[in-house]
Amino acid sequence: MALKAIQVSIVRILGNVPKKPSVTLRSTTVPKGAKMLQPPWKATDFMVVGHRGNGMNALTSQDRRMTAVKENSLLSFNRAARFPIDFIELDVQVTKDDVPIIFHDDVILFEEAGHINEKQVTNLYLEEFLSYGPQREPGKVGKSLFRKAKDGRVLKWSVEDDDSLCTLQEAFRSVDPRLGFNIELKFDDHAVYREEELTHVLQAILQVVFEYANDRPIIFSTFQPDAAQLVRKLQCVYPVFFLTEGGNQIFDDMRRNSLDEALKLCLASGLQGIVSDVIGVFRNPSAIARIKASSLALLTYGQLNNVPEAVYMQHLMGINGVIVDLVEDITKAVSDFSRPATERDESSCDSIEEVRRPKFSQQELTFLLKCIPERIQQ
């Protein structure tokens, strides 16, 4: 399993974060289990990361696997842990009373008195946030959750195996400790944040991480460039990756608009890696060499990562890992193509088991790398 230990050189180490800490925190206290690491940070093997646990919920999908279990829940995290994955990705926001909770969307949609209402997640106090959806307390009924689809429809958030909303602290306490956490620091794309606001949110999250992580591997990631820089300044124990759409969408902040801008931000801020939409990488495969030459790790996310052949292509291209929804299928595929081309069956000295994997000659691989960007543009 990749990343058994995370090591970073210590310039500033965050120890116990007070309730209202100052912007600059210095401590010589290293959290239990944290390793001092000499950059560059490296993933030792091809990594598989479970997206929001065992996969995101796509309520309009005809694939039942996309609504099998509630995303970003303890049930989903521990279901993903049944498979040989390295990390789960989870989305962390902070409530109005400074509690880090796990929820992807900026707003929460719920039914009350026959009407669908919505509230900004970060404007909720913890007690209200936990009152939505299934309740852990016997006999207690939570407000029904809804979700807006990409086509604008508002749908009831129905899954086969539902579960309660949860906090980051609960995840640390209840999820298989061997499983690493890729903590995505969630911020509203349409909001403008002051440094003091970002710092306050990040310190609330870091307080929980440093108290409960122990020896669990941690990666921080975020689409918010200033937050990426700040979390790197506030601590040097855990690696920080910058999330980017790789040019698939254009933002006012230029730092978010391409792989090359992401690379510049990482090098200027001492970050350890990039997490890109896989389409952005396939459109610009030459960026991989520049990222690798800069000693940065590169992970990808996106629907193509649920296709074994696309994952295998990334393995061949030198990408360090993939964030996936179909955890069982992709871990099986990665296990197959990560094994030697042939393996001897232990039950027979003579039989040779041939490992099934996509087969590409060097000529075919070169051709595919040229074709992929053109096909994606169409």
C-alpha positions as CSV (number, residue, x, y, z in Angstrom):
1,M,0.0,0.0,0.0
2,A,1.4,3.4,-1.0
3,L,2.3,6.0,1.5
4,K,2.7,4.1,4.7
5,A,4.6,7.0,6.1
6,I,4.4,10.7,5.3
7,Q,7.6,12.7,5.8
8,V,8.1,16.4,5.4
9,S,11.0,18.6,6.6
10,I,10.1,20.7,9.6
11,V,10.2,24.4,9.3
12,R,7.1,25.1,11.3
13,I,5.2,22.4,13.0
14,L,1.7,22.9,14.2
15,G,1.1,21.4,17.6
16,N,-2.1,22.0,19.7
17,V,-4.1,24.7,18.0
18,P,-5.9,27.0,20.4
19,K,-9.5,27.9,20.0
20,K,-8.6,31.3,18.4
21,P,-5.0,31.0,17.4
22,S,-3.0,33.7,15.8
23,V,-2.2,33.6,12.1
24,T,1.4,32.3,12.6
25,L,1.7,29.2,14.7
26,R,5.0,27.7,15.8
27,S,5.6,24.6,17.9
28,T,8.1,21.9,18.3
29,T,5.4,19.4,19.0
30,V,5.0,16.8,16.3
31,P,1.6,14.9,16.3
32,K,1.8,11.3,17.3
33,G,2.7,9.2,14.3
34,A,3.7,12.1,12.1
35,K,7.1,11.6,10.3
36,M,9.6,14.3,9.5
37,L,9.8,14.2,5.7
38,Q,12.4,15.5,3.3
39,P,10.9,17.0,0.2
40,P,10.0,16.2,-2.5
41,W,7.0,14.1,-1.3
42,K,6.6,11.0,-3.4
43,A,3.9,8.4,-3.8
44,T,5.8,5.0,-3.8
45,D,3.2,3.1,-5.9
46,F,0.2,3.9,-8.2
47,M,-2.4,5.1,-5.7
48,V,-6.2,4.5,-5.8
49,V,-8.3,7.0,-3.8
50,G,-12.0,6.4,-3.1
51,H,-14.0,9.5,-4.1
52,R,-16.1,10.7,-1.2
53,G,-15.5,7.2,0.3
54,N,-16.9,4.4,-1.9
55,G,-17.9,6.8,-4.6
56,M,-20.0,10.0,-5.2
57,N,-23.8,9.9,-5.5
58,A,-25.0,10.7,-9.0
59,L,-28.8,10.7,-8.5
60,T,-29.6,10.8,-12.3
61,S,-27.3,7.9,-13.2
62,Q,-28.8,4.7,-14.4
63,D,-25.8,2.9,-12.8
64,R,-27.0,1.6,-9.4
65,R,-23.4,1.7,-8.2
66,M,-23.6,5.5,-8.1
67,T,-26.4,5.4,-5.6
68,A,-25.4,2.3,-3.6
69,V,-24.3,4.1,-0.4
70,K,-24.4,7.7,0.9
71,E,-21.3,9.6,-0.1
72,N,-19.1,11.2,2.5
73,S,-20.5,9.0,5.2
74,L,-18.9,6.7,7.8
75,L,-20.7,3.8,6.0
76,S,-19.2,4.8,2.7
77,F,-15.7,5.3,4.1
78,N,-15.6,1.9,5.8
79,R,-17.2,0.2,2.8
80,A,-14.3,1.6,0.6
81,A,-11.9,0.2,3.2
82,R,-12.9,-3.3,2.2
83,F,-10.8,-2.9,-0.9
84,P,-7.1,-2.4,-1.4
85,I,-7.2,1.4,-1.7
86,D,-4.6,3.9,-0.3
87,F,-6.8,6.8,0.6
88,I,-10.4,8.0,0.7
89,E,-11.2,11.6,-0.4
90,L,-13.5,13.5,1.8
91,D,-14.9,17.1,1.6
92,V,-14.5,19.2,4.8
93,Q,-16.2,22.4,5.6
94,V,-16.6,24.2,8.9
95,T,-19.9,25.1,10.6
96,K,-20.8,28.4,12.1
97,D,-19.7,27.1,15.6
98,D,-16.3,26.1,14.2
99,V,-16.8,22.3,13.9
100,P,-15.3,20.6,10.8
101,I,-18.0,18.6,9.1
102,I,-18.0,16.4,6.0
103,F,-20.2,17.5,3.2
104,H,-19.6,18.2,-0.5
105,D,-22.1,20.8,-1.6
106,D,-22.0,24.5,-0.7
107,V,-25.7,24.5,0.2
108,I,-27.9,21.9,1.8
109,L,-31.4,21.3,0.4
110,F,-34.2,20.0,2.6
111,E,-37.9,19.6,2.8
112,E,-39.9,21.5,5.5
113,A,-43.6,22.0,5.6
114,G,-44.0,20.7,2.1
115,H,-41.5,23.1,0.6
116,I,-37.9,22.7,-0.5
117,N,-35.5,25.1,1.2
118,E,-31.8,25.6,1.1
119,K,-29.2,27.0,3.4
120,Q,-25.5,27.7,3.1
121,V,-23.7,24.8,4.9
122,T,-21.2,27.1,6.6
123,N,-24.0,29.2,8.1
124,L,-25.3,26.2,10.0
125,Y,-24.5,25.3,13.6
126,L,-23.5,21.7,14.1
127,E,-26.7,20.7,15.8
128,E,-28.8,21.9,12.8
129,F,-26.4,20.3,10.3
130,L,-26.7,16.9,12.0
131,S,-30.5,17.2,12.0
132,Y,-30.7,16.6,8.3
133,G,-31.0,13.1,6.9
134,P,-31.0,9.8,8.8
135,Q,-30.6,10.1,12.6
136,R,-28.5,7.9,14.8
137,E,-30.7,8.4,17.8
138,P,-33.5,5.7,17.8
139,G,-36.9,7.1,17.1
140,K,-35.6,10.5,15.9
141,V,-36.5,11.5,12.4
142,G,-34.4,14.0,10.4
143,K,-35.4,16.4,7.7
144,S,-35.4,14.8,4.2
145,L,-32.4,15.8,2.1
146,F,-32.6,16.8,-1.6
147,R,-30.0,17.6,-4.2
148,K,-29.8,19.7,-7.3
149,A,-28.8,17.8,-10.5
150,K,-26.6,19.4,-13.2
151,D,-29.7,19.8,-15.3
152,G,-31.3,21.9,-12.6
153,R,-33.8,19.3,-11.3
154,V,-34.2,19.0,-7.6
155,L,-34.2,15.4,-6.6
156,K,-34.7,13.5,-3.3
157,W,-31.4,12.3,-2.1
158,S,-32.2,8.6,-2.2
159,V,-29.6,5.8,-2.0
160,E,-29.8,2.1,-1.3
161,D,-27.8,2.3,2.0
162,D,-28.3,5.6,3.7
163,D,-26.3,7.0,6.6
164,S,-26.1,10.0,8.9
165,L,-24.1,13.1,8.2
166,C,-20.9,13.2,10.2
167,T,-18.0,15.3,11.5
168,L,-14.3,15.0,10.7
169,Q,-13.6,14.0,14.3
170,E,-16.1,11.1,13.9
171,A,-14.4,10.0,10.7
172,F,-11.0,9.9,12.5
173,R,-12.5,7.8,15.3
174,S,-14.7,5.4,13.3
175,V,-12.9,4.8,10.0
176,D,-10.4,2.0,9.5
177,P,-7.1,3.5,10.7
178,R,-5.0,2.0,7.9
179,L,-6.9,4.2,5.4
180,G,-5.3,7.5,4.5
181,F,-7.5,10.7,4.4
182,N,-7.3,13.0,1.4
183,I,-9.0,16.0,3.0
184,E,-10.4,18.4,0.4
185,L,-10.7,21.8,2.0
186,K,-14.0,23.1,0.6
187,F,-14.6,26.7,-0.2
188,D,-17.3,28.5,-2.2
189,D,-16.1,29.2,-5.7
190,H,-18.1,32.3,-5.9
191,A,-17.0,33.8,-2.6
192,V,-14.1,36.2,-1.9
193,Y,-12.3,35.3,1.3
194,R,-10.1,37.5,3.5
195,E,-6.9,35.9,4.8
196,E,-8.3,36.0,8.3
197,E,-11.4,34.1,7.3
198,L,-9.4,31.4,5.5
199,T,-7.0,31.1,8.5
200,H,-9.8,30.7,11.0
201,V,-11.4,27.9,9.0
202,L,-8.1,26.1,8.4
203,Q,-7.0,26.3,12.0
204,A,-10.3,24.7,13.1
205,I,-9.6,21.8,10.7
206,L,-6.0,21.5,11.7
207,Q,-6.9,21.3,15.3
208,V,-9.0,18.2,14.7
209,V,-6.4,16.7,12.4
210,F,-3.5,17.1,14.8
211,E,-5.5,15.8,17.7
212,Y,-6.9,12.7,16.1
213,A,-4.8,11.7,13.0
214,N,-2.2,9.8,15.0
215,D,-0.3,7.7,12.4
216,R,-3.0,7.9,9.7
217,P,-1.6,9.2,6.4
218,I,-3.1,12.7,5.5
219,I,-3.1,14.7,2.3
220,F,-4.7,18.2,2.1
221,S,-6.1,19.4,-1.2
222,T,-8.1,22.4,-2.3
223,F,-9.2,24.3,-5.4
224,Q,-8.8,27.6,-3.4
225,P,-5.2,28.9,-4.2
226,D,-4.9,31.1,-1.1
227,A,-6.1,28.3,1.1
228,A,-3.5,26.0,-0.4
229,Q,-0.8,28.5,0.4
230,L,-2.0,29.2,3.9
231,V,-2.4,25.5,5.0
232,R,1.2,25.0,3.8
233,K,2.4,28.0,5.9
234,L,0.4,26.8,9.0
235,Q,1.9,23.3,9.0
236,C,4.7,21.3,7.3
237,V,3.8,17.8,8.5
238,Y,1.3,16.8,5.8
239,P,1.6,17.3,2.1
240,V,-0.6,19.9,0.3
241,F,-1.9,19.4,-3.2
242,F,-3.5,22.0,-5.4
243,L,-6.7,21.0,-7.2
244,T,-7.3,22.2,-10.7
245,E,-9.8,21.6,-13.5
246,G,-6.8,21.8,-15.8
247,G,-8.3,24.4,-18.2
248,N,-11.7,22.7,-18.6
249,Q,-13.3,25.8,-17.0
250,I,-12.1,29.4,-16.9
251,F,-12.1,31.3,-13.6
252,D,-11.3,34.9,-12.7
253,D,-8.3,33.7,-10.7
254,M,-5.7,32.8,-13.3
255,R,-4.1,30.3,-11.0
256,R,-7.0,28.0,-11.5
257,N,-7.0,28.0,-15.3
258,S,-4.4,25.5,-16.4
259,L,-1.9,22.8,-15.4
260,D,1.0,25.2,-16.0
261,E,-0.6,27.8,-13.6
262,A,-1.1,25.0,-11.0
263,L,2.6,24.0,-11.5
264,K,3.7,27.6,-10.9
265,L,1.6,27.9,-7.8
266,C,3.0,24.7,-6.3
267,L,6.6,25.7,-7.0
268,A,6.1,29.2,-5.6
269,S,4.3,27.9,-2.4
270,G,6.2,24.7,-1.6
271,L,3.3,22.4,-2.3
272,Q,3.8,18.7,-2.9
273,G,1.5,17.9,-5.8
274,I,-1.4,18.6,-8.2
275,V,-4.8,16.9,-8.5
276,S,-6.2,17.6,-11.9
277,D,-9.4,16.7,-13.8
278,V,-8.2,13.7,-15.9
279,I,-9.5,15.4,-19.1
280,G,-7.2,18.4,-18.5
281,V,-4.3,16.0,-18.3
282,F,-5.3,14.0,-21.5
283,R,-5.7,17.3,-23.3
284,N,-2.2,18.4,-22.3
285,P,-0.2,15.2,-21.7
286,S,3.1,17.1,-22.2
287,A,2.4,18.8,-18.8
288,I,3.1,15.5,-17.1
289,A,6.8,15.6,-17.8
290,R,7.1,19.2,-16.5
291,I,5.2,18.3,-13.3
292,K,7.4,15.2,-12.8
293,A,10.6,17.1,-13.5
294,S,9.6,19.5,-10.8
295,S,9.4,16.6,-8.3
296,L,5.7,17.0,-7.8
297,A,3.1,14.2,-7.5
298,L,0.2,14.2,-9.9
299,L,-3.2,12.6,-9.2
300,T,-6.4,12.9,-11.3
301,Y,-10.1,12.8,-10.8
302,G,-13.1,12.6,-13.1
303,Q,-15.6,10.2,-14.6
304,L,-12.9,8.7,-17.0
305,N,-11.2,7.3,-13.9
306,N,-14.0,4.8,-13.6
307,V,-12.8,3.2,-16.9
308,P,-10.0,0.7,-16.4
309,E,-8.4,1.4,-19.8
310,A,-8.2,5.1,-19.0
311,V,-6.7,4.3,-15.6
312,Y,-4.1,2.0,-17.2
313,M,-3.2,4.7,-19.7
314,Q,-2.5,7.1,-16.8
315,H,-0.3,4.4,-15.1
316,L,1.7,4.1,-18.3
317,M,2.0,7.9,-18.6
318,G,3.5,8.2,-15.1
319,I,0.6,9.7,-13.2
320,N,0.9,8.8,-9.5
321,G,-2.8,7.8,-8.8
322,V,-6.5,8.2,-9.5
323,I,-9.5,9.3,-7.5
324,V,-12.4,7.0,-8.4
325,D,-16.1,6.3,-7.8
326,L,-16.1,2.6,-8.7
327,V,-13.7,1.5,-6.0
328,E,-14.2,-2.2,-6.3
329,D,-13.8,-2.3,-10.1
330,I,-10.8,0.0,-10.3
331,T,-8.9,-1.6,-7.4
332,K,-9.3,-4.9,-9.2
333,A,-8.1,-3.5,-12.5
334,V,-5.1,-1.8,-10.8
335,S,-4.2,-5.0,-8.9
336,D,-4.2,-6.9,-12.2
337,F,-2.0,-4.5,-14.2
338,S,0.3,-3.8,-11.3
339,R,1.2,-7.5,-11.0
340,P,4.0,-9.0,-13.2
341,A,2.9,-10.0,-16.7
342,T,2.9,-13.7,-15.6
343,E,2.6,-15.2,-12.1
344,R,3.2,-18.8,-11.1
345,D,0.2,-20.5,-9.5
346,E,1.4,-21.6,-6.0
347,S,-0.8,-24.7,-6.3
348,S,1.1,-26.0,-9.3
349,C,4.8,-25.8,-10.1
350,D,4.1,-25.9,-13.8
351,S,1.1,-23.7,-14.4
352,I,1.5,-20.0,-15.3
353,E,-1.3,-17.6,-14.8
354,E,-1.3,-14.8,-17.3
355,V,-2.4,-11.5,-15.9
356,R,-5.1,-9.8,-18.0
357,R,-4.4,-6.2,-18.8
358,P,-4.8,-3.9,-21.8
359,K,-1.8,-4.4,-24.1
360,F,-0.2,-1.5,-26.0
361,S,3.0,-1.5,-28.0
362,Q,5.2,1.5,-27.7
363,Q,4.0,2.6,-31.2
364,E,0.3,2.2,-30.2
365,L,0.9,4.1,-26.9
366,T,2.5,7.0,-28.8
367,F,-0.4,7.0,-31.2
368,L,-2.9,7.0,-28.4
369,L,-1.2,9.9,-26.6
370,K,-1.4,11.9,-29.8
371,C,-5.1,11.0,-30.4
372,I,-6.5,11.5,-26.9
373,P,-6.2,15.3,-26.8
374,E,-7.8,15.6,-30.2
375,R,-10.7,13.2,-29.3
376,I,-11.4,15.0,-26.1
377,Q,-11.6,18.4,-27.9
378,Q,-14.4,17.0,-30.2
